[in-house]
Amino acid sequence: MHDTSPARARIGLLPTGHSYYWDQFPRLKEMGLGMYRKLRALLEPYGELIAPELVDTEAKARAAAELFRGAGIDILVIFPFGYTTSMNMLPAVRGVEVPIRILNAHENRSYDYANADTTIYLHHEGVCCIPEFAGALTNIGKRFRVRTGPFDDRGLQRQLAADFRGAAAARVFRELNVGLIGQVYTGMSDMPIDEHRLLRATGSLLVRPEVEEIQAAYERVTESELEAMYREFREVFEVDATVTNEHMRFSAQAAVAYERVITRHDIGAFGYYWWGEQELVTQLRAQSGLAVSRLAALGRPGVTEGDVKTAMAMKILDLLGGGGMFVEFFAMDFDENFLLMGHDGPANISVAEGRPRLTHLEVHHGKSGHGLGIDFDMRQGPVTLVNLTQVDDRPPGGGGVGESFKLIFTVGEIIPGPVLNIGNPNARVRVAKPLPEFIDTWCQQGPSHHIALGVGDHGDALETFAEAMRFPILRI
């Protein structure tokens, strides 16, 4: 299946120093460069480093700006290894439109103050210019975050890793083809997507394959392709006794057809829905769960009911390394303080604990048709819930609709306990806030009713992603 490891970042790394010190303190420059080499070794596993030589003059800072612009970096990390004037940094960032991190870090956790000479003192004085850098960036309207700690601090390492994941995910997301096949579910006012926002975010409008393309691809599936899909199903799924060979055949044939159409258009996330009047056309949607779940596990998430926005949120979580599962609120349990969450239709087997199960469903609630259902136990532990919406934060006096999408998210936990046995995966999700407060706060942000669920805590990476995309984001 799909490699769920995050995309590798293109990391711009700006090492800065103060040239006036080098002649005064002959050991100082090499001490700083030695520490810088350690930093490079620490960061190299996270991505490709794009870095100039030591920037210790304003002219070198201007040359660094050209390097960063030409390389197409995803994020810029500024590392002063001793006091540096801000004009040795500012020219390098003026034309760079990516997340900026000031790295207030050092190879040493402490040092021998009583016996240190001036060279040792200056080697540890990078923190001195951090406020100056921050003020200078603020003055030219650049957003930034300061990451602080010794090199061996796990918290600092986790923050940087999340920054790099989020920035790299944004670069891939901007190149995403997003699709809609058919229409949105009748009467759901939260399903339509504003294609002007999509155009601003990705440079493209929706890709709109015709339903007939699925049908035509289905009718062209060969016996050898079916046999290969049968083998894949049996390897991946635990097949329930209610699933006959005929049930398996339709789903296998549909899986080949969906993959052919989605890959032909190179669609990375999509919504789809149609009611259908002909039996075959209806069943190509009704029995799509296995085909679309398989595509989600291959990194091309699809969402029924035409919900393109939740498919995009699932893709974000996939790019961050969390998979991406399609859910909604099923119930609230006030005795044990959890939300029951799940959805019928397509799932994402990459978030399963153990082998997913295939069962036969005679009815799909709220929809026409029948067919295979996918069920599995969802992995317990931390999860990130994400809603991508078009409703921006409300200005005084009323709601507002702006130019970009907005992300609403929370980090919760899948906890053990009985869940519904209805042929679809569902789970108990506990969030930090009391349920009445959580639901009200979540709903005040203008969400849609579907949610993307990712395995793990991806909050920091998600915030960096939103920063890179210039999406408003709110953690509940």
Disulfide bonds with the S-S distance in Angstrom:
none
